[in-house]
Amino acid sequence: MLPFKITIDESILRLQNEMKYKFTTVMKHGSMSVEYYAPEKIDLQTPHRQDELYVIASGSGNFIRDKEKVSFRQGDVLFVPAGMEHRFEDFTDDFATWVIFYGKDGGEAE
């Protein structure tokens, strides 16, 4: 059972124990899940089947969303609808973000 509260330190520890991926799921309820994501050098993610929010936990860089490029830094919130191409680029070594997936599979409005 995943907790209803998790600290950033607990998330970092979970991610350090993750051998294969650069993310770890830290919370889940219904269609919502929260991950902690910290890519190294390159963001290789592909479009997702649910809408998502990124809450930048640390670091800064650039974010590409459907050919639009914006800068980001700690504390910023970014939205990506389901199925849209997106990635982080030119990010600092300390970059990490909370990722919140939600909604119906395919991004349909509820």
Z-matrix of the N, CA and C atoms (Angstrom, degrees):
N
C 1 1.448
C 2 1.532 1 108.96
N 3 1.328 2 116.41 1 128.31
C 4 1.453 3 120.53 2 178.47
C 5 1.530 4 109.70 3 -81.42
N 6 1.317 5 117.79 4 149.05
C 7 1.466 6 122.23 5 -175.59
C 8 1.530 7 113.08 6 -74.05
N 9 1.340 8 115.88 7 165.49
C 10 1.458 9 120.16 8 174.02
C 11 1.524 10 110.71 9 -93.10
N 12 1.334 11 117.71 10 -7.98
C 13 1.464 12 123.22 11 175.08
C 14 1.523 13 108.29 12 -140.07
N 15 1.331 14 115.35 13 138.28
C 16 1.456 15 119.63 14 175.25
C 17 1.525 16 108.17 15 -144.99
N 18 1.301 17 116.20 16 141.78
C 19 1.458 18 120.48 17 179.09
C 20 1.524 19 109.89 18 -91.31
N 21 1.317 20 115.02 19 163.18
C 22 1.460 21 119.31 20 176.94
C 23 1.528 22 110.12 21 -65.08
N 24 1.336 23 117.76 22 -36.21
C 25 1.471 24 120.55 23 178.35
C 26 1.525 25 111.46 24 -63.45
N 27 1.339 26 117.10 25 -41.14
C 28 1.470 27 120.32 26 177.16
C 29 1.522 28 110.51 27 -64.46
N 30 1.338 29 117.19 28 -38.96
C 31 1.458 30 121.09 29 179.32
C 32 1.519 31 111.53 30 -65.98
N 33 1.327 32 116.46 31 -41.20
C 34 1.470 33 120.70 32 177.70
C 35 1.526 34 110.07 33 -61.94
N 36 1.321 35 117.35 34 -43.01
C 37 1.466 36 121.06 35 178.54
C 38 1.529 37 110.87 36 -62.50
N 39 1.322 38 117.53 37 -44.09
C 40 1.472 39 120.44 38 177.42
C 41 1.521 40 110.93 39 -60.05
N 42 1.334 41 116.09 40 -42.28
C 43 1.462 42 119.83 41 -179.34
C 44 1.521 43 111.06 42 -65.84
N 45 1.319 44 118.05 43 -37.12
C 46 1.468 45 121.43 44 178.02
C 47 1.524 46 111.04 45 -63.73
N 48 1.321 47 117.49 46 -28.76
C 49 1.465 48 121.75 47 178.56
C 50 1.521 49 112.51 48 -84.50
N 51 1.314 50 117.71 49 -8.88
C 52 1.466 51 123.01 50 179.75
C 53 1.522 52 108.38 51 -83.11
N 54 1.297 53 117.45 52 114.06
C 55 1.458 54 121.42 53 -174.77
C 56 1.527 55 113.62 54 -85.36
N 57 1.317 56 117.68 55 -34.69
C 58 1.451 57 120.94 56 -170.80
C 59 1.527 58 113.62 57 -94.05
N 60 1.321 59 118.04 58 -40.13
C 61 1.457 60 121.68 59 -172.26
C 62 1.524 61 111.59 60 -112.14
N 63 1.305 62 116.54 61 164.44
C 64 1.462 63 123.07 62 177.98
C 65 1.527 64 110.69 63 -100.21
N 66 1.332 65 116.93 64 20.26
C 67 1.456 66 121.90 65 177.22
C 68 1.517 67 109.44 66 -142.79
N 69 1.318 68 114.86 67 160.27
C 70 1.457 69 120.44 68 175.13
C 71 1.526 70 108.36 69 -142.96
N 72 1.315 71 117.29 70 137.46
C 73 1.465 72 121.69 71 176.75
C 74 1.515 73 108.08 72 -80.86
N 75 1.337 74 116.01 73 124.67
C 76 1.457 75 120.55 74 -175.33
C 77 1.531 76 113.09 75 -111.85
N 78 1.336 77 116.97 76 -13.38
C 79 1.458 78 120.38 77 -178.25
C 80 1.526 79 108.91 78 -158.89
N 81 1.336 80 116.53 79 146.00
C 82 1.463 81 120.27 80 179.65
C 83 1.522 82 109.22 81 -154.71
N 84 1.343 83 114.78 82 138.18
C 85 1.459 84 120.94 83 175.01
C 86 1.524 85 107.73 84 -158.08
N 87 1.324 86 116.79 85 122.66
C 88 1.465 87 119.83 86 -178.45
C 89 1.519 88 110.54 87 56.10
N 90 1.349 89 115.79 88 -128.46
C 91 1.468 90 120.13 89 -179.12
C 92 1.527 91 112.51 90 -85.69
N 93 1.343 92 117.60 91 -3.80
C 94 1.460 93 121.54 92 -177.28
C 95 1.525 94 110.53 93 -94.49
N 96 1.334 95 114.75 94 136.69
C 97 1.462 96 119.23 95 170.73
C 98 1.527 97 107.93 96 -140.12
N 99 1.331 98 115.04 97 149.27
C 100 1.462 99 121.80 98 178.44
C 101 1.518 100 107.54 99 -119.54
N 102 1.321 101 115.38 100 130.14
C 103 1.458 102 121.71 101 177.12
C 104 1.520 103 109.09 102 -121.45
N 105 1.308 104 115.20 103 157.75
C 106 1.457 105 122.09 104 170.44
C 107 1.517 106 105.03 105 -113.11
N 108 1.336 107 117.47 106 123.79
C 109 1.463 108 123.20 107 -171.18
C 110 1.522 109 109.61 108 -126.53
N 111 1.332 110 116.83 109 127.85
C 112 1.458 111 122.10 110 179.55
C 113 1.530 112 109.85 111 -141.79
N 114 1.336 113 116.72 112 81.36
C 115 1.471 114 119.01 113 179.70
C 116 1.526 115 111.46 114 -66.86
N 117 1.307 116 115.70 115 157.01
C 118 1.465 117 121.73 116 177.53
C 119 1.521 118 109.16 117 -111.99
N 120 1.312 119 115.89 118 114.97
C 121 1.470 120 124.50 119 175.47
C 122 1.534 121 114.12 120 72.04
N 123 1.353 122 117.75 121 -51.16
C 124 1.466 123 121.68 122 -174.98
C 125 1.530 124 109.57 123 -131.27
N 126 1.331 125 115.35 124 137.05
C 127 1.468 126 121.69 125 175.89
C 128 1.524 127 107.63 126 -95.99
N 129 1.318 128 117.09 127 111.62
C 130 1.461 129 122.23 128 -175.40
C 131 1.526 130 114.02 129 -100.29
N 132 1.324 131 118.33 130 10.44
C 133 1.454 132 119.24 131 -175.20
C 134 1.526 133 112.51 132 -66.78
N 135 1.307 134 114.91 133 157.19
C 136 1.461 135 123.50 134 177.68
C 137 1.527 136 108.11 135 -118.26
N 138 1.348 137 118.50 136 168.70
C 139 1.468 138 120.10 137 -179.49
C 140 1.527 139 112.04 138 -55.01
N 141 1.327 140 114.18 139 148.12
C 142 1.458 141 121.00 140 -177.65
C 143 1.525 142 111.10 141 -107.34
N 144 1.324 143 115.71 142 162.37
C 145 1.461 144 121.80 143 -176.53
C 146 1.527 145 113.50 144 -87.24
N 147 1.327 146 117.30 145 -4.70
C 148 1.455 147 121.56 146 177.62
C 149 1.522 148 109.32 147 -125.78
N 150 1.334 149 116.25 148 158.54
C 151 1.457 150 120.65 149 170.58
C 152 1.521 151 107.71 150 -62.27
N 153 1.335 152 116.18 151 155.38
C 154 1.454 153 118.69 152 179.62
C 155 1.527 154 112.00 153 -148.89
N 156 1.304 155 113.40 154 151.03
C 157 1.461 156 122.61 155 173.22
C 158 1.517 157 107.67 156 -117.88
N 159 1.317 158 116.19 157 138.68
C 160 1.462 159 122.10 158 170.83
C 161 1.522 160 106.63 159 -110.06
N 162 1.320 161 116.70 160 128.69
C 163 1.458 162 122.36 161 172.73
C 164 1.527 163 105.29 162 -114.99
N 165 1.319 164 116.56 163 110.15
C 166 1.457 165 120.95 164 -172.48
C 167 1.529 166 109.94 165 -70.26
N 168 1.334 167 115.46 166 116.82
C 169 1.468 168 122.07 167 -177.44
C 170 1.529 169 111.74 168 -84.01
N 171 1.333 170 116.67 169 -36.85
C 172 1.462 171 120.58 170 179.35
C 173 1.521 172 109.17 171 -160.02
N 174 1.327 173 115.12 172 157.54
C 175 1.454 174 120.77 173 175.94
C 176 1.514 175 113.59 174 88.01
N 177 1.322 176 113.62 175 -174.31
C 178 1.462 177 121.68 176 -179.77
C 179 1.525 178 108.30 177 -155.83
N 180 1.330 179 115.63 178 169.81
C 181 1.457 180 120.88 179 179.58
C 182 1.511 181 110.75 180 164.03
N 183 1.319 182 115.52 181 -152.01
C 184 1.460 183 121.97 182 177.83
C 185 1.521 184 109.43 183 -120.51
N 186 1.328 185 115.03 184 149.36
C 187 1.460 186 121.76 185 179.36
C 188 1.519 187 107.68 186 -125.78
N 189 1.329 188 115.78 187 128.56
C 190 1.459 189 122.61 188 178.09
C 191 1.523 190 107.48 189 -105.95
N 192 1.326 191 115.32 190 127.23
C 193 1.466 192 121.18 191 179.13
C 194 1.512 193 107.39 192 -136.48
N 195 1.340 194 116.35 193 107.81
C 196 1.460 195 121.99 194 179.02
C 197 1.529 196 111.36 195 49.23
N 198 1.319 197 116.98 196 52.68
C 199 1.474 198 126.16 197 176.35
C 200 1.528 199 114.00 198 74.90
N 201 1.329 200 118.43 199 -1.50
C 202 1.466 201 121.06 200 175.34
C 203 1.524 202 108.35 201 -96.95
N 204 1.328 203 116.84 202 133.88
C 205 1.460 204 121.90 203 -177.22
C 206 1.529 205 109.46 204 -116.10
N 207 1.349 206 115.79 205 128.77
C 208 1.460 207 121.24 206 176.72
C 209 1.524 208 108.48 207 -133.73
N 210 1.323 209 115.48 208 152.95
C 211 1.458 210 118.97 209 173.93
C 212 1.530 211 108.53 210 -84.88
N 213 1.330 212 116.70 211 155.59
C 214 1.458 213 121.47 212 177.20
C 215 1.523 214 109.03 213 -139.73
N 216 1.332 215 114.50 214 160.59
C 217 1.460 216 121.11 215 175.57
C 218 1.520 217 108.81 216 -152.10
N 219 1.310 218 116.63 217 172.39
C 220 1.458 219 122.76 218 -178.75
C 221 1.526 220 110.49 219 -50.22
N 222 1.342 221 115.14 220 132.69
C 223 1.456 222 121.69 221 178.47
C 224 1.513 223 114.28 222 95.83
N 225 1.333 224 118.50 223 -16.58
C 226 1.465 225 121.04 224 179.18
C 227 1.524 226 110.55 225 -71.46
N 228 1.329 227 115.55 226 154.30
C 229 1.467 228 123.09 227 176.17
C 230 1.525 229 107.56 228 -122.22
N 231 1.327 230 116.13 229 130.64
C 232 1.462 231 122.71 230 -179.31
C 233 1.526 232 109.10 231 -121.98
N 234 1.334 233 117.45 232 140.55
C 235 1.464 234 122.41 233 178.70
C 236 1.520 235 110.18 234 -114.49
N 237 1.337 236 115.90 235 139.23
C 238 1.461 237 122.27 236 175.37
C 239 1.524 238 108.38 237 -135.74
N 240 1.346 239 118.10 238 121.51
C 241 1.457 240 119.22 239 176.21
C 242 1.533 241 110.96 240 -72.78
N 243 1.300 242 115.92 241 156.48
C 244 1.467 243 121.94 242 -179.97
C 245 1.529 244 110.24 243 -53.03
N 246 1.336 245 115.16 244 138.28
C 247 1.458 246 121.64 245 173.79
C 248 1.513 247 115.80 246 84.05
N 249 1.328 248 119.25 247 -6.11
C 250 1.461 249 121.51 248 -176.83
C 251 1.532 250 111.05 249 -86.00
N 252 1.333 251 116.12 250 136.37
C 253 1.466 252 121.83 251 174.94
C 254 1.526 253 108.98 252 -64.11
N 255 1.342 254 116.08 253 138.40
C 256 1.461 255 120.73 254 178.29
C 257 1.521 256 109.05 255 -165.23
N 258 1.343 257 114.89 256 157.73
C 259 1.460 258 120.15 257 176.79
C 260 1.524 259 109.46 258 -170.95
N 261 1.317 260 114.25 259 160.46
C 262 1.450 261 122.12 260 174.58
C 263 1.524 262 107.88 261 -97.35
N 264 1.341 263 117.09 262 140.69
C 265 1.463 264 122.16 263 179.66
C 266 1.527 265 109.81 264 -135.73
N 267 1.314 266 115.32 265 155.92
C 268 1.469 267 122.11 266 173.38
C 269 1.527 268 111.92 267 49.52
N 270 1.329 269 116.45 268 41.65
C 271 1.460 270 119.99 269 -177.31
C 272 1.530 271 110.69 270 -91.82
N 273 1.324 272 114.43 271 155.52
C 274 1.459 273 121.36 272 179.96
C 275 1.526 274 110.51 273 -71.20
N 276 1.331 275 115.83 274 160.01
C 277 1.466 276 120.65 275 -178.07
C 278 1.522 277 112.98 276 -61.74
N 279 1.325 278 117.95 277 -24.36
C 280 1.469 279 120.98 278 -179.19
C 281 1.523 280 112.96 279 -92.21
N 282 1.342 281 117.65 280 10.64
C 283 1.466 282 120.63 281 -177.60
C 284 1.521 283 112.01 282 -63.21
N 285 1.322 284 115.58 283 131.96
C 286 1.464 285 123.57 284 172.89
C 287 1.521 286 107.89 285 -155.00
N 288 1.318 287 116.74 286 150.66
C 289 1.458 288 120.99 287 -177.99
C 290 1.517 289 111.56 288 -145.19
N 291 1.318 290 115.33 289 146.86
C 292 1.461 291 121.42 290 167.52
C 293 1.520 292 105.58 291 -79.90
N 294 1.323 293 118.10 292 138.77
C 295 1.462 294 122.92 293 176.44
C 296 1.519 295 106.76 294 -121.29
N 297 1.324 296 116.02 295 123.99
C 298 1.460 297 121.08 296 -179.49
C 299 1.519 298 107.98 297 -115.28
N 300 1.322 299 116.08 298 111.66
C 301 1.465 300 122.54 299 175.25
C 302 1.526 301 107.54 300 -95.47
N 303 1.341 302 115.87 301 141.91
C 304 1.457 303 118.59 302 -179.90
C 305 1.522 304 110.67 303 -158.93
N 306 1.307 305 115.45 304 166.79
C 307 1.469 306 121.63 305 176.20
C 308 1.514 307 112.37 306 88.55
N 309 1.308 308 113.36 307 176.58
C 310 1.454 309 120.39 308 -179.04
C 311 1.521 310 110.79 309 -67.05
N 312 1.307 311 115.99 310 149.98
C 313 1.455 312 122.15 311 175.26
C 314 1.515 313 108.16 312 -55.97
N 315 1.326 314 116.62 313 127.63
C 316 1.454 315 120.74 314 -178.00
C 317 1.516 316 112.61 315 98.28
N 318 1.339 317 116.56 316 -6.43
C 319 1.454 318 120.78 317 174.44
C 320 1.507 319 115.16 318 80.47
N 321 1.322 320 118.63 319 13.49
C 322 1.458 321 120.42 320 179.67
C 323 1.523 322 110.36 321 -65.12
N 324 1.312 323 115.87 322 141.90
C 325 1.470 324 120.26 323 178.36
C 326 1.517 325 109.76 324 -67.71
N 327 1.326 326 114.56 325 144.67
C 328 1.470 327 118.91 326 179.11
C 329 1.499 328 110.48 327 -89.46
